Amino acid sequence: MEKVFRSFGFVYALVSKTIENMGLILFYIALFYCVAVMFFWR
């Protein structure tokens, strides 16, 4: 049971890390999109 819990913790850490990176990527995409919209709307 402890081994299963440990592997689950590892998977959870990996998933949370991936979600963090995805959030960062989405943030950069949104930033780029906002800049492009401001640039084209002027």
C-alpha positions in Angstrom: 0.0 0.0 0.0 2.8 2.4 0.9 4.5 1.7 -2.5 1.3 2.5 -4.3 0.9 5.7 -2.4 4.5 6.7 -3.1 4.1 6.1 -6.9 0.8 8.1 -6.8 2.7 10.9 -5.1 5.3 10.8 -7.9 2.6 10.9 -10.5 0.9 13.8 -8.7 4.1 15.8 -8.6 4.7 15.1 -12.3 1.1 16.2 -13.2 1.3 19.3 -11.0 4.6 20.2 -12.6 3.1 19.8 -16.1 0.1 21.9 -15.2 2.4 24.6 -13.9 4.4 24.6 -17.1 1.1 24.6 -19.2 -0.1 27.6 -17.2 3.1 29.4 -17.9 2.8 28.6 -21.6 -0.8 29.7 -21.7 0.2 32.9 -19.9 2.8 33.7 -22.5 0.3 32.9 -25.4 -2.2 35.2 -23.8 0.4 37.9 -23.4 1.5 37.5 -27.1 -2.2 37.6 -28.2 -2.9 40.8 -26.3 0.2 42.5 -27.8 -0.8 41.3 -31.3 -4.4 42.6 -30.8 -3.1 46.0 -29.5 -0.6 46.2 -32.4 -3.2 45.4 -35.1 -6.1 47.5 -33.6 -4.1 50.8 -33.7 
